Structures are given as C-alpha cells and as structure tokens.
Amino acid sequence: MKFLLLALLFVSPLSVGDAFTGEKIFSHQGLQRTYWLHVPTDVKPDAPLIVVIHGYTSAAKYIMDYSKMNDIADREGFVVVYPQGTIDSQGNTFFNVGYDFHRDSPVDDLSFIRQLTLDVSQRYDSNPSKIFATGMSNGGDMNYMLACTSSDIFRAVAPITGVLMKDIADSCDTSNAIPLFEIHGTADYISPFEGDMDNSDGYGAYYDLPSSTQFFVNAMGLNEKTLTSLEDKDPNDGSSITFERYYRKDNNQQVWFYIIKDGGHHWPGAQVPWWQYPMDWFYARSSNRDINASEEVWSFFSEYL
C-alpha cells in the first residue's frame, strides 16, 4: 500500500487524453502540499476546471467522496481539483482564512490555491474563463476570500455553509466582482445563519448570510430579484428551500442564494458511505434531500460557460 501511494503521489504529469483519479504533491513555499485530482477520460482542451475545498477538520478525499463531483465531471467533461489543508496548532486540518486562532499561522492558503489552480489549468489547457471554486464550511469561507481577491482566476464561486469574514469583506476588491452562489441552512449550528459579528464563537467576526450575499449583490449592481420556493421533494427531511436570485438585465452577473429553512451544517444530497464514515453518515441523514448540492453548483457554473 505504501508503494502504491508513493506511485500516485509522484506520477508523472498527465497529458490531455489521460484519465486519472488520485493524490498528488504540489510544492508551495517550502511545504509539500497535496491535493486530489480527477481527470475524466478524453478530457478536451478548453474544459472547465472546478476547485472543491474541504472544511475545517476535514480532508480532500472526504469531500471528493461525499460530493460525488467526479461523477458530474465524467458526465460533463471537466477537471476537478481537491486541495488538502494543512494541520493547525490544535491538530486539525484547515485553510487559513484568518480565524482568530490562526492569526499566527504562516500558511498562505490563498497563494497555494491560486498557484495550484493555475498549474492544473495550464496543464490541461483550461479556458481561463471557465475556472470555478466551491467548498464546504471553512472551504466555503475560502470561496469568499477567492471572490474578494482572485477574480483574475475564478469566474464564479459557490460556497456551501460558508461565511463572509469581516476582515475579508473590509479588504475585498469589488472592482471586478464575480457571481456567487451560497447554500446555507437557517439552523446551521457551526456557521450560524445569523452571523457572529460579536465574535462570541472565537473565530473572528463574520456577517449574517443575507448580508454576505447582499455584499456581492451590491458590488455587481444587481437590481432585479426573483423569489422562488423550490419543490419540497422530501417532506420528511424537516427542511425546505427558498431560492433568491439576484441579476440585472444587461449582463449575466448573478447571485444565487438557497436558504434552507431549518437546515443544518450539511452539503445537501451528500452521499456519505456509512461503512467509511459512520458518524457523518448518521448526521447526513438529517440533511436536506430536496436537492443535490453538487448538481446545483454545476447548474450555476454552467451559466458562465
């Protein structure tokens, strides 16, 4: 097993036409970072690239397994990258978005994700206008950071259970604001829907979700809005979804906001293998089952292909 892992990590660069799913190494600022990569069979030049970022204490392979984004990539012909976070002083995997307890961390995850994305996109000749990011929780927070700093690389972002940190908003470059799609439960106990501007949880101040999405609505000057109740396909999941769509008639810039009433801290529709992650499978059973978040994210990104 050890030699198989090493073979996966040090596999030579792939060419267009190769199919691959496995873990690879990326050297960044003196650290040997890793990431999982999925390349469909016969991926074409100019294919989209999606970066999927895991949450705090989680892992790249875990979000790959439960999001099933690889299945959509195989169907639609895009490349997927799953960056792996590093270990913080408390022994947890993380991406550095400026939480109070990460203030002293020297890890520059913004630079890591930017450079990794450019490296993979160049290797597969991805169209620069077809590069997107999504992520869960801490990974969703990272999406907001990318939206504020990296519109030169990313065309749109889709944070799931993410929040907009006040420090990120305060320094946000909105001169070229990009489309954003947030999915968030009103009963999220980890990233509360009502925000935490008083920093009572110790992560640092962050905005409530309506204010977070409105921040980008205002930045793009979106002056039209529709409000839709999505079909409650599974009334037994204890939640329902309201879809707020913000747009303007003279371009295709948009903000989508799925408000999951009574929804928790979940990736809706996640398919968690019970034999691999029994506790997560147990909690995932209570998540919203009206949608498949990965399919909804791809639907949003498809608006910009």
Phi, psi and omega in degrees: 000318181300318182288328177295317179298316179298323179296320178293320184290324187252019179301143183293158180306142183268155175252162178301133183110337177281147171253143184202140167220118181177179183265140181225164180255143176223117180280130181212121176049045176082000179251144173269092180276157177235163176202156173260140183233136174233122178239118180294164176297134176054042175298137186268152170302152181078009180290151174294159176230130178240129176259125183243119191248125185284171182269176178298133183073000184263199184206157181300314182293327180296311180292331174297317182293314187274335179285334183057028179295334178298324180297320178291322178300319179297321181288320189258347174081042175239163180265143179236135177239133179239094180294149176256129177289172176259180182262130180271184184293344178264004177085017182249145175288144184201164167242134189278100176250008176097024173304150182305321183278004174246010184303326183269000182286132178275358185290124180256085183286334176299312178296318180302310183292321178299310184291321177298316180298315179296320180298311181292319182296323178290323181296325183251015177053041178295145175292126181302339180269006182235036179251127187226164176221144171220173180175166186246129171060244176305324175293326174292320175301320178297327177300318177297321177297318178296320179298327183273343187234341195228039176291348175287343180247313189262135180276328180197159179228156181220082178288134174252123184054030178269165177226157177263107178294142182300319180298322179292317179297320183297329182253013187291132173272105182260011183293335177223058184300143184248157180302149184219141179228113180251136172240122187209138178271143180286344179251026178293119184267351180259315175242079190304137181303326183277002178075187181206064182291341177274355180058042180289337181268351175084007177276337191117156183292136173216153188281157169294161187291320175302320178292324180297312180290322180296330177305317181277331172302313180293320182298325181266358179064039181280119188246009177237148181214138169238150180232122185227139171266119178288155180300130178277081188291331180231088181295348181274357181274356174076016181212161177215164190236131169252133183252113172261123179241124179247138184199178170221156190279344186263001173203181184254018175293135183214157164236126174252141180220111175265111177265113182265101181296123182069015177276150182260205184270078187221161167263102186306135179079007181301138180253088184271119179293118185295330183284341178263322185226071188301318181292318179294322177299320180298314182286328181295338180297336181267006181279166178296135180240017177281335182227164166251109187304322181296319177294321179294320178298315179297321177301318179294312180298328181296341177295344189239023178270000000 
